[in-house]
Amino acid sequence: MIGGVGAGDEVLGLEAARARWSELIDSAAHGGVTHLRDTESGAVARLVPRDRSPVPIEELPAWAVTAARPKLGNLVRQAAAGQPVALTRRGELAAVLAPAPGAAGPATSSGLDDLLDTLTSAAPQAPPPRCRPASHRWTTCSAADCAPVNWRSSPARPAPARPPWPWERRAPPP
């Protein structure tokens, strides 16, 4: 057994597991074991029959099989981290998603974690001002002292003179 997966055990990625989800649950209900791997995090969990649960069933959070399918990535990571999940079908326990024994769990890197912390802690910056150049296309202004210009009254194109409203018209002098 290398990394928690035996030589005869089946290992599936999440997409393949979602495509065969009902078949995998039925297999687990009849004694089969399937290993599920999250390719993004490297987490490995195994889908086991209910009688092979590492924790008493009463202590496990329960998920309906249909609700667990779209959340499979989160559940695999949770199970690989040591928190098994019970999967129920029509209210009865069908299978358990448990951590794979000897699996390394999710891959982490302190360098990547530090970079992520640095990027998320940086204060958001205001976007640069936008100007309307003579070509009448919106561009980002690179000048530090440039302020947004109202395109209707820019010096390149003065605002058009509007005709007076009827009540503003004066009668010609007699």
MDAnalysis code that builds the backbone (N, CA, C; Angstrom):
import MDAnalysis as mda
import numpy as np

u = mda.Universe.empty(522, n_residues=174, atom_resindex=np.repeat(np.arange(174), 3), trajectory=True)
u.add_TopologyAttr("name", ["N", "CA", "C"] * 174)
u.add_TopologyAttr("resid", np.arange(1, 175))
u.add_TopologyAttr("resname", ["MET", "ILE", "GLY", "GLY", "VAL", "GLY", "ALA", "GLY", "ASP", "GLU", "VAL", "LEU", "GLY", "LEU", "GLU", "ALA", "ALA", "ARG", "ALA", "ARG", "TRP", "SER", "GLU", "LEU", "ILE", "ASP", "SER", "ALA", "ALA", "HIS", "GLY", "GLY", "VAL", "THR", "HIS", "LEU", "ARG", "ASP", "THR", "GLU", "SER", "GLY", "ALA", "VAL", "ALA", "ARG", "LEU", "VAL", "PRO", "ARG", "ASP", "ARG", "SER", "PRO", "VAL", "PRO", "ILE", "GLU", "GLU", "LEU", "PRO", "ALA", "TRP", "ALA", "VAL", "THR", "ALA", "ALA", "ARG", "PRO", "LYS", "LEU", "GLY", "ASN", "LEU", "VAL", "ARG", "GLN", "ALA", "ALA", "ALA", "GLY", "GLN", "PRO", "VAL", "ALA", "LEU", "THR", "ARG", "ARG", "GLY", "GLU", "LEU", "ALA", "ALA", "VAL", "LEU", "ALA", "PRO", "ALA", "PRO", "GLY", "ALA", "ALA", "GLY", "PRO", "ALA", "THR", "SER", "SER", "GLY", "LEU", "ASP", "ASP", "LEU", "LEU", "ASP", "THR", "LEU", "THR", "SER", "ALA", "ALA", "PRO", "GLN", "ALA", "PRO", "PRO", "PRO", "ARG", "CYS", "ARG", "PRO", "ALA", "SER", "HIS", "ARG", "TRP", "THR", "THR", "CYS", "SER", "ALA", "ALA", "ASP", "CYS", "ALA", "PRO", "VAL", "ASN", "TRP", "ARG", "SER", "SER", "PRO", "ALA", "ARG", "PRO", "ALA", "PRO", "ALA", "ARG", "PRO", "PRO", "TRP", "PRO", "TRP", "GLU", "ARG", "ARG", "ALA", "PRO", "PRO", "PRO"])
u.atoms.positions = np.array([
    [0.848, -1.173, 0.000],
    [0.000, 0.000, 0.000],
    [0.891, 1.233, 0.000],
    [0.753, 2.064, -1.007],
    [1.547, 3.280, -1.129],
    [0.605, 4.464, -1.082],
    [0.850, 5.374, -0.145],
    [0.024, 6.579, -0.041],
    [-1.419, 6.287, 0.304],
    [-1.697, 5.159, 0.977],
    [-3.051, 4.850, 1.389],
    [-3.855, 4.128, 0.336],
    [-3.290, 3.838, -0.818],
    [-4.006, 3.183, -1.898],
    [-3.340, 1.853, -2.165],
    [-4.095, 0.777, -2.071],
    [-3.553, -0.555, -2.321],
    [-3.413, -0.825, -3.805],
    [-2.764, -1.940, -4.138],
    [-2.501, -2.266, -5.537],
    [-3.780, -2.546, -6.310],
    [-4.782, -3.162, -5.667],
    [-6.012, -3.505, -6.387],
    [-7.108, -2.472, -6.252],
    [-6.865, -1.389, -5.550],
    [-7.898, -0.383, -5.320],
    [-8.031, 0.538, -6.525],
    [-9.262, 0.963, -6.775],
    [-9.547, 1.878, -7.868],
    [-9.417, 3.318, -7.369],
    [-8.717, 4.163, -8.115],
    [-8.560, 5.572, -7.768],
    [-9.205, 6.394, -8.864],
    [-10.137, 7.256, -8.487],
    [-10.856, 8.086, -9.454],
    [-10.674, 9.561, -9.142],
    [-10.608, 10.357, -10.181],
    [-10.653, 11.802, -10.025],
    [-12.085, 12.223, -9.736],
    [-12.273, 13.465, -9.363],
    [-13.609, 13.928, -8.973],
    [-14.604, 13.912, -10.123],
    [-14.167, 14.295, -11.331],
    [-15.101, 14.323, -12.466],
    [-15.566, 12.917, -12.820],
    [-14.648, 11.964, -12.828],
    [-15.016, 10.580, -13.114],
    [-15.926, 10.035, -12.017],
    [-15.654, 10.419, -10.761],
    [-16.486, 9.965, -9.652],
    [-17.890, 10.551, -9.744],
    [-17.994, 11.818, -10.139],
    [-19.328, 12.419, -10.294],
    [-20.113, 11.719, -11.399],
    [-19.428, 11.342, -12.476],
    [-20.103, 10.681, -13.599],
    [-20.611, 9.295, -13.198],
    [-19.917, 8.639, -12.282],
    [-20.287, 7.284, -11.863],
    [-20.799, 7.257, -10.431],
    [-21.317, 8.358, -9.917],
    [-21.635, 8.510, -8.508],
    [-22.594, 7.445, -7.985],
    [-23.702, 7.214, -8.656],
    [-24.672, 6.211, -8.183],
    [-24.056, 4.821, -8.168],
    [-23.287, 4.499, -9.204],
    [-22.615, 3.201, -9.273],
    [-21.621, 3.033, -8.117],
    [-20.878, 4.088, -7.779],
    [-19.908, 4.014, -6.691],
    [-20.588, 3.840, -5.330],
    [-21.712, 4.522, -5.132],
    [-22.451, 4.392, -3.873],
    [-22.991, 2.968, -3.743],
    [-23.532, 2.423, -4.837],
    [-24.028, 1.041, -4.803],
    [-22.897, 0.060, -4.522],
    [-21.739, 0.292, -5.122],
    [-20.585, -0.568, -4.892],
    [-20.163, -0.519, -3.427],
    [-20.142, 0.683, -2.837],
    [-19.770, 0.819, -1.427],
    [-20.811, 0.152, -0.531],
    [-22.070, 0.246, -0.906],
    [-23.121, -0.383, -0.110],
    [-22.977, -1.902, -0.109],
    [-22.355, -2.461, -1.149],
    [-22.156, -3.905, -1.251],
    [-20.731, -4.331, -0.910],
    [-19.950, -3.472, -0.261],
    [-18.641, -3.865, 0.229],
    [-17.452, -3.359, -0.565],
    [-17.657, -2.641, -1.645],
    [-16.548, -2.146, -2.451],
    [-15.923, -0.893, -1.860],
    [-14.632, -0.693, -2.141],
    [-13.915, 0.489, -1.675],
    [-13.367, 1.211, -2.899],
    [-13.609, 2.516, -2.970],
    [-13.100, 3.329, -4.066],
    [-12.370, 4.518, -3.483],
    [-11.203, 4.806, -4.016],
    [-10.433, 5.971, -3.589],
    [-10.736, 7.132, -4.516],
    [-10.981, 8.296, -3.930],
    [-11.277, 9.502, -4.692],
    [-10.160, 10.502, -4.466],
    [-9.682, 11.103, -5.548],
    [-8.572, 12.045, -5.456],
    [-9.004, 13.397, -6.012],
    [-8.771, 14.434, -5.210],
    [-8.977, 15.805, -5.663],
    [-7.672, 16.253, -6.317],
    [-7.699, 16.455, -7.627],
    [-6.463, 16.776, -8.355],
    [-5.924, 18.157, -8.002],
    [-6.781, 19.091, -7.613],
    [-6.319, 20.442, -7.272],
    [-5.500, 20.453, -5.985],
    [-6.009, 19.800, -4.950],
    [-5.333, 19.841, -3.652],
    [-4.504, 18.593, -3.382],
    [-4.729, 17.513, -4.123],
    [-4.017, 16.269, -3.876],
    [-4.623, 15.441, -2.761],
    [-5.766, 15.857, -2.221],
    [-6.412, 15.136, -1.128],
    [-6.962, 13.803, -1.638],
    [-6.814, 12.759, -0.819],
    [-7.317, 11.429, -1.158],
    [-8.232, 10.968, -0.042],
    [-9.432, 10.504, -0.417],
    [-10.380, 9.935, 0.534],
    [-10.885, 8.633, -0.067],
    [-11.479, 7.817, 0.764],
    [-12.008, 6.554, 0.237],
    [-13.478, 6.432, 0.571],
    [-14.206, 5.875, -0.362],
    [-15.633, 5.617, -0.212],
    [-15.758, 4.174, 0.254],
    [-16.216, 3.966, 1.490],
    [-16.237, 2.643, 2.101],
    [-17.653, 2.264, 2.508],
    [-17.881, 0.962, 2.733],
    [-19.187, 0.537, 3.251],
    [-19.417, 1.092, 4.651],
    [-20.665, 1.169, 5.053],
    [-21.000, 1.772, 6.345],
    [-20.411, 1.016, 7.525],
    [-20.181, -0.280, 7.399],
    [-19.638, -1.035, 8.522],
    [-18.122, -0.861, 8.679],
    [-17.461, -0.181, 7.728],
    [-16.025, 0.063, 7.818],
    [-15.714, 1.522, 8.175],
    [-16.655, 2.192, 8.794],
    [-16.460, 3.587, 9.181],
    [-15.429, 3.679, 10.297],
    [-14.470, 4.618, 10.208],
    [-13.461, 4.759, 11.256],
    [-13.987, 5.406, 12.532],
    [-15.159, 5.996, 12.453],
    [-15.755, 6.723, 13.580],
    [-17.181, 6.196, 13.746],
    [-17.716, 6.180, 14.964],
    [-19.126, 5.774, 15.118],
    [-20.042, 6.627, 14.223],
    [-20.971, 5.966, 13.580],
    [-21.841, 6.603, 12.592],
    [-22.620, 7.776, 13.193],
    [-22.992, 7.685, 14.443],
    [-23.805, 8.734, 15.075],
    [-23.064, 10.062, 15.158],
    [-21.734, 10.029, 15.144],
    [-20.935, 11.240, 15.275],
    [-20.633, 11.921, 13.942],
    [-20.987, 11.288, 12.842],
    [-20.639, 11.821, 11.517],
    [-21.702, 12.775, 10.998],
    [-21.269, 13.841, 10.292],
    [-22.257, 14.666, 9.592],
    [-22.806, 13.866, 8.422],
    [-24.103, 13.948, 8.206],
    [-24.750, 13.163, 7.157],
    [-25.097, 14.047, 5.966],
    [-24.826, 13.541, 4.781],
    [-25.169, 14.214, 3.531],
    [-25.983, 13.256, 2.682],
    [-27.020, 13.754, 2.055],
    [-27.758, 12.944, 1.087],
    [-26.852, 12.720, -0.122],
    [-26.982, 11.565, -0.747],
    [-26.135, 11.224, -1.893],
    [-26.294, 12.264, -3.002],
    [-27.511, 12.702, -3.258],
    [-27.748, 13.674, -4.332],
    [-27.187, 15.046, -3.986],
    [-27.195, 15.415, -2.721],
    [-26.634, 16.713, -2.318],
    [-25.114, 16.667, -2.265],
    [-24.543, 15.495, -2.030],
    [-23.087, 15.362, -1.918],
    [-22.400, 15.394, -3.276],
    [-23.086, 15.018, -4.322],
    [-22.442, 14.935, -5.641],
    [-21.863, 16.268, -6.112],
    [-22.612, 17.386, -6.087],
    [-22.000, 18.644, -6.518],
    [-20.951, 19.186, -5.541],
    [-20.984, 18.764, -4.295],
    [-20.037, 19.234, -3.274],
    [-18.912, 18.232, -3.046],
    [-18.707, 17.320, -3.983],
    [-17.778, 16.216, -3.782],
    [-16.353, 16.675, -3.502],
    [-15.886, 17.714, -4.171],
    [-14.532, 18.214, -3.935],
    [-14.338, 18.659, -2.499],
    [-15.296, 19.419, -1.970],
    [-15.212, 19.880, -0.575],
    [-15.268, 18.704, 0.394],
    [-16.127, 17.724, 0.104],
    [-16.266, 16.583, 0.999],
    [-15.016, 15.702, 0.989],
    [-14.380, 15.536, -0.168],
    [-13.146, 14.746, -0.243],
    [-12.044, 15.438, 0.562],
    [-11.915, 16.762, 0.411],
    [-10.905, 17.486, 1.187],
    [-11.191, 17.390, 2.690],
    [-12.471, 17.479, 3.056],
    [-12.854, 17.383, 4.463],
    [-12.531, 15.996, 5.010],
    [-12.855, 14.952, 4.249],
    [-12.575, 13.585, 4.695],
    [-11.074, 13.333, 4.766],
    [-10.311, 13.840, 3.803],
    [-8.858, 13.657, 3.811],
    [-8.228, 14.372, 5.001],
    [-8.850, 15.436, 5.474],
    [-8.339, 16.170, 6.627],
    [-8.692, 15.478, 7.941],
    [-9.408, 14.346, 7.880],
    [-9.710, 13.588, 9.089],
    [-11.121, 13.740, 9.595],
    [-12.022, 14.290, 8.801],
    [-13.417, 14.452, 9.204],
    [-14.300, 13.636, 8.267],
    [-14.553, 12.350, 8.564],
    [-15.363, 11.511, 7.679],
    [-16.785, 12.044, 7.547],
    [-17.446, 11.628, 6.467],
    [-18.800, 12.087, 6.166],
    [-19.665, 10.873, 5.853],
    [-20.862, 10.820, 6.450],
    [-21.814, 9.754, 6.157],
    [-22.658, 10.171, 4.956],
    [-22.877, 9.239, 4.040],
    [-23.697, 9.496, 2.855],
    [-24.966, 8.664, 2.958],
    [-26.112, 9.331, 2.875],
    [-27.390, 8.634, 3.040],
    [-28.165, 8.639, 1.740],
    [-28.961, 7.587, 1.564],
    [-29.874, 7.490, 0.425],
    [-31.249, 7.157, 1.002],
    [-32.207, 8.021, 0.737],
    [-33.564, 7.895, 1.262],
    [-33.587, 7.774, 2.786],
    [-32.688, 8.518, 3.442],
    [-32.661, 8.555, 4.895],
    [-31.879, 7.440, 5.546],
    [-31.411, 6.447, 4.792],
    [-30.640, 5.341, 5.364],
    [-29.187, 5.462, 4.954],
    [-28.289, 5.103, 5.864],
    [-26.870, 5.198, 5.602],
    [-26.488, 4.269, 4.452],
    [-25.833, 4.821, 3.430],
    [-25.433, 4.042, 2.266],
    [-23.937, 3.794, 2.249],
    [-23.134, 4.795, 2.599],
    [-21.681, 4.670, 2.544],
    [-21.056, 5.749, 3.418],
    [-19.734, 5.654, 3.575],
    [-18.995, 6.640, 4.360],
    [-17.807, 7.106, 3.533],
    [-17.608, 8.408, 3.490],
    [-16.428, 8.987, 2.844],
    [-15.420, 9.226, 3.956],
    [-14.349, 8.408, 3.976],
    [-13.380, 8.416, 5.076],
    [-12.001, 8.766, 4.562],
    [-11.099, 9.178, 5.462],
    [-9.725, 9.453, 5.020],
    [-9.034, 8.164, 4.605],
    [-8.191, 8.251, 3.588],
    [-7.409, 7.094, 3.159],
    [-6.277, 6.899, 4.157],
    [-6.080, 5.674, 4.664],
    [-5.009, 5.474, 5.653],
    [-3.643, 5.668, 5.012],
    [-2.803, 6.443, 5.668],
    [-1.453, 6.676, 5.177],
    [-1.356, 7.712, 4.085],
    [-2.476, 8.289, 3.676],
    [-2.431, 9.323, 2.638],
    [-1.890, 10.605, 3.235],
    [-1.201, 11.352, 2.433],
    [-0.559, 12.574, 2.919],
    [-1.556, 13.683, 3.166],
    [-2.742, 13.598, 2.589],
    [-3.723, 14.663, 2.753],
    [-3.481, 15.770, 1.749],
    [-4.120, 16.900, 1.929],
    [-3.955, 17.993, 0.986],
    [-2.521, 18.499, 0.962],
    [-2.036, 18.773, -0.229],
    [-0.679, 19.304, -0.375],
    [-0.676, 20.777, 0.003],
    [0.255, 21.162, 0.872],
    [0.366, 22.565, 1.255],
    [1.806, 22.996, 1.111],
    [1.995, 24.250, 0.923],
    [3.329, 24.811, 0.821],
    [3.339, 26.120, 1.576],
    [4.271, 26.242, 2.507],
    [4.297, 27.465, 3.307],
    [4.633, 28.673, 2.438],
    [5.437, 28.478, 1.394],
    [5.766, 29.590, 0.505],
    [4.534, 30.095, -0.226],
    [3.705, 29.175, -0.711],
    [2.481, 29.590, -1.389],
    [1.503, 30.211, -0.414],
    [1.430, 29.665, 0.807],
    [0.547, 30.247, 1.818],
    [0.978, 31.671, 2.160],
    [2.296, 31.889, 2.274],
    [2.792, 33.235, 2.569],
    [2.459, 34.201, 1.437],
    [2.624, 33.742, 0.200],
    [2.304, 34.580, -0.950],
    [0.821, 34.914, -0.978],
    [-0.018, 33.922, -0.705],
    [-1.455, 34.158, -0.677],
    [-1.823, 35.151, 0.417],
    [-1.218, 35.015, 1.589],
    [-1.476, 35.970, 2.676],
    [-1.049, 37.378, 2.285],
    [0.083, 37.490, 1.622],
    [0.575, 38.797, 1.202],
    [-0.372, 39.432, 0.194],
    [-0.836, 38.636, -0.759],
    [-1.719, 39.182, -1.791],
    [-3.084, 39.557, -1.244],
    [-3.604, 38.765, -0.331],
    [-4.933, 39.062, 0.199],
    [-4.913, 40.170, 1.235],
    [-3.759, 40.425, 1.876],
    [-3.709, 41.478, 2.888],
    [-3.410, 42.848, 2.284],
    [-2.991, 42.897, 1.034],
    [-2.685, 44.184, 0.410],
    [-3.975, 44.992, 0.268],
    [-3.886, 46.283, 0.568],
    [-5.059, 47.151, 0.472],
    [-5.437, 47.327, -0.994],
    [-6.722, 47.294, -1.298],
    [-7.115, 47.499, -2.690],
    [-6.805, 48.927, -3.121],
    [-6.342, 49.066, -4.327],
    [-6.003, 50.379, -4.849],
    [-7.102, 50.863, -5.773],
    [-7.275, 52.175, -5.797],
    [-8.279, 52.761, -6.674],
    [-7.831, 52.587, -8.120],
    [-8.770, 52.379, -9.024],
    [-8.375, 52.251, -10.421],
    [-7.852, 53.585, -10.945],
    [-7.001, 53.562, -11.951],
    [-6.482, 54.810, -12.495],
    [-7.601, 55.602, -13.161],
    [-7.458, 56.929, -13.217],
    [-8.514, 57.736, -13.846],
    [-8.607, 57.431, -15.335],
    [-9.798, 57.651, -15.862],
    [-10.006, 57.413, -17.281],
    [-10.268, 58.733, -17.968],
    [-9.677, 58.911, -19.113],
    [-9.820, 60.154, -19.854],
    [-10.404, 59.870, -21.229],
    [-10.934, 60.900, -21.819],
    [-11.457, 60.778, -23.172],
    [-10.544, 61.579, -24.078],
    [-9.647, 60.932, -24.799],
    [-8.724, 61.660, -25.666],
    [-9.428, 62.169, -26.918],
    [-8.698, 62.841, -27.746],
    [-9.259, 63.424, -28.961],
    [-9.834, 62.373, -29.893],
    [-9.346, 61.143, -29.816],
    [-9.858, 60.090, -30.690],
    [-11.219, 59.583, -30.235],
    [-11.732, 60.065, -29.101],
    [-13.036, 59.706, -28.562],
    [-13.145, 58.241, -28.177],
    [-12.044, 57.641, -27.755],
    [-12.055, 56.277, -27.231],
    [-11.623, 56.334, -25.777],
    [-12.251, 55.510, -24.961],
    [-11.896, 55.482, -23.550],
    [-10.560, 54.784, -23.392],
    [-9.643, 55.411, -22.711],
    [-8.355, 54.811, -22.407],
    [-8.000, 55.137, -20.972],
    [-7.058, 54.417, -20.437],
    [-6.573, 54.701, -19.095],
    [-5.468, 55.728, -19.206],
    [-5.599, 56.764, -18.426],
    [-4.628, 57.839, -18.476],
    [-3.404, 57.449, -17.664],
    [-2.231, 57.667, -18.208],
    [-1.008, 57.320, -17.495],
    [-0.428, 58.501, -16.734],
    [-0.918, 59.702, -16.987],
    [-0.401, 60.871, -16.285],
    [-0.945, 60.891, -14.865],
    [-0.075, 61.170, -13.893],
    [-0.481, 61.142, -12.494],
    [-1.417, 62.293, -12.146],
    [-1.272, 63.427, -12.834],
    [-2.095, 64.587, -12.490],
    [-3.335, 64.707, -13.379],
    [-3.606, 63.740, -14.196],
    [-4.753, 63.795, -15.097],
    [-6.020, 63.430, -14.339],
    [-7.052, 64.188, -14.521],
    [-8.330, 63.908, -13.881],
    [-9.338, 63.549, -14.959],
    [-10.364, 62.808, -14.594],
    [-11.379, 62.477, -15.596],
    [-11.984, 63.743, -16.186],
    [-12.239, 63.712, -17.465],
    [-12.760, 64.876, -18.175],
    [-14.173, 64.568, -18.633],
    [-15.058, 65.514, -18.429],
    [-16.414, 65.360, -18.923],
    [-16.373, 65.503, -20.434],
    [-16.729, 64.477, -21.152],
    [-16.587, 64.487, -22.606],
    [-17.529, 65.471, -23.283],
    [-18.605, 65.876, -22.598],
    [-19.527, 66.827, -23.223],
    [-18.966, 68.250, -23.235],
    [-18.084, 68.554, -22.289],
    [-17.586, 69.925, -22.228],
    [-16.062, 69.970, -22.252],
    [-15.458, 69.053, -22.938],
    [-14.003, 69.077, -23.010],
    [-13.562, 70.219, -23.915],
    [-12.333, 70.713, -23.737],
    [-11.859, 71.816, -24.575],
    [-11.797, 71.435, -26.051],
    [-11.591, 70.165, -26.336],
    [-11.521, 69.756, -27.740],
    [-12.891, 69.808, -28.403],
    [-13.940, 69.698, -27.602],
    [-15.292, 69.698, -28.162],
    [-16.198, 70.464, -27.218],
    [-16.404, 71.722, -27.448],
    [-17.253, 72.497, -26.538],
    [-18.695, 72.003, -26.591],
    [-19.397, 72.263, -25.509],
    [-20.792, 71.852, -25.436],
    [-21.608, 72.612, -26.482],
    [-22.505, 71.938, -27.162],
    [-23.302, 72.641, -28.178],
    [-24.261, 73.631, -27.526],
    [-24.506, 74.713, -28.228],
    [-25.462, 75.706, -27.739],
    [-26.858, 75.179, -28.011],
    [-27.686, 75.235, -27.014],
    [-29.039, 74.737, -27.227],
    [-29.943, 75.899, -27.597],
    [-30.915, 75.635, -28.382],
    [-31.853, 76.710, -28.711],
    [-32.704, 77.039, -27.492],
    [-33.195, 78.250, -27.384],
    [-34.008, 78.615, -26.222],
    [-35.357, 77.892, -26.261],
    [-35.886, 77.652, -25.085],
    [-37.206, 77.065, -24.983],
    [-38.242, 78.119, -25.372],
    [-39.443, 77.718, -25.743],
    [-40.446, 78.715, -26.167],
    [-40.729, 79.771, -25.109],
    [-40.745, 79.425, -23.843],
    [-41.021, 80.420, -22.807],
    [-39.830, 81.325, -22.549],
    [-38.665, 80.947, -23.073],
    [-37.500, 81.792, -22.923],
    [-37.386, 82.807, -24.062],
    [-38.129, 82.609, -25.126],
    [-38.056, 83.524, -26.261],
    [-38.745, 84.845, -25.895],
    [-38.159, 85.890, -26.317],
    [-38.759, 87.206, -26.065],
    [-39.345, 87.725, -27.353],
    [-40.360, 88.405, -27.129],
    [-40.979, 89.026, -28.310],
    [-40.081, 90.153, -28.806],
    [-39.951, 90.302, -30.081],
    [-39.095, 91.388, -30.601],
    [-39.645, 92.737, -30.153],
    [-38.762, 93.658, -29.904],
    [-39.231, 94.988, -29.459],
    [-40.016, 95.670, -30.590],
    [-41.031, 96.477, -30.250],
    [-41.851, 97.140, -31.309],
    [-41.167, 98.288, -31.995],
])
